[in-house]
Amino acid sequence: MNRDPGNWLRYLAAHLAAGTLAALVFIAALLATDTAGVAGLAFADRQGGWALVLLAFGIWATFGGVAVGVGIMSIDRRADHRPLTPRSGHAAAGFAPAAAGRRVRSRSGSRSSR
């Protein structure tokens, strides 16, 4: 993926839009089925609109956050992405970290209890 910030923002905005759509569908289903009496309670009370707004915001933040998180975590799986070498910053095909497959000692100064 290109390092242009606008490209990254569009990529993450698309994921946020997908999360928003999923949240809207979930909220509509929640209200249509009156699960746990949520719709009945909200529409029976004078302040029920505020309860629905807060519920919708919480669901949107959860679904949107998950969708953006999935987008961020799947960046490495994109076909046009190549990892960077540790020192040069240049793209390298087939780069693997040096510590892969072997034990790494802690540098905290404390000894293990083996």
C-alpha angles and dihedrals in degrees: 000000000000117000092229107125091221090057091051092048092051090049093052093041089057089054091047089051090053090050091048091052091049090049092051091051091048093049092047091050091046092053096039093053093038090224111199088355093285096141093044092052094045096048094043095057128072091226094042092109090065090050090053092048092052092045091049091048092051093048092046092050091050098046093039092048092050092049093049090045090053089050093051094045093049096052091096091054094059114113095232096050121100121181121244125244113247099246110020100046089220121129114261128192114230097005113170125185114256094234094056111125099009135084120267119210122225114249095204093101095243120119123231119246095239 
